[in-house]
Each structure stands twice: as structure tokens, then as C-alpha cells.
Amino acid sequence: DELNENGFTIDYNIEKNQLKQAPEIFDIVCIYRYEGMSDPDDESSVYGIINNQNGDKGVYVVGNLSTDDDVDHFLVDL
């Protein structure tokens, strides 16, 4: 909700191809991490991402950092 209130309205989980096609124009400006109460492997991360060319802001949610998705790995490496 906080990110949405600050203009992070694009869902990059849906618009994933934008991140794949031109990763050099994006920056991660904030990260929220959540961990399950009973299982540390039950983790999720919410990335606040900005497009430096046009100012668009959005979020990308990773359910678990051990995923096989190449965009997820790109975000973790960044």
C-alpha cells in the first residue's frame, strides 16, 4: 500500500518483459522482505522499481529467492 501511495503502480510481474528487454534503464529503489513466522524459507520480497527513462514506477514480488525465473535471478543479482 505504501509503495502504491508513492506512485509505484505498475505490476512488473505482469510487465516482466520490460525488465528483460532493457534492464539497464531500471533501478531498484527499495526492497521489503517478509519472512514466515515458523519457516524462514517462507520468504517473499517486494521490489520498488523505477524506470530511469520515463519515470514509471512499479513493483515486482518474488515469492521465494530460490525460484528458477530468470527475471527473479536478475533482481537478486542486482
Long-range contacts (C-beta under 8 A, 24 or more apart in sequence): 3-30, 3-32, 3-46, 3-48, 3-57, 3-59, 4-59, 6-57, 7-57, 8-48, 8-49, 8-57, 8-58, 8-59, 9-57, 9-58, 10-56, 10-57, 10-58, 10-59, 11-58, 11-59, 12-47, 12-49, 12-58, 12-59, 12-60, 13-60, 13-61, 15-58, 16-60, 16-71, 18-51, 19-49, 19-60, 19-71, 19-74, 19-75, 20-70, 20-71, 20-74, 23-74, 23-78, 25-51, 25-52, 25-53, 26-50, 26-51, 26-52, 27-52, 28-75, 28-78, 41-66, 47-75
